[in-house]
Amino acid sequence: MRVDLYRRPEAEGRVSYLAVPEGRKIPEEVINTDWQSSGTSVELADHARRWEQFGIERPETQIAEKGYAITSLAEQPQA
């Protein structure tokens, strides 16, 4: 799966990632947050249970349900 990645700083030196299918706009419900581009056309495993490096659980399910996948609060990686 090819996605465009965005990131934003969080508390305690952590970051959150937002993955949107390649070429799609950031959905309206997250557009008011300070997301910065982190990569375009990034190839990630289609059927992975988790995108470890981004702290994203069930990415395929999240994208199917919401149109994007986002880092879990409990899984935010260090910046």
Buried (B, 14 or more C-beta within 10 A) or exposed (E): BEBBBBBBEBEEEBBBBBBBEEEEEBEEEBEEEEBEEBEEEBEBEEEBEBBEEBBBBBBBEBBEEEBBBBBBEEBBBEE
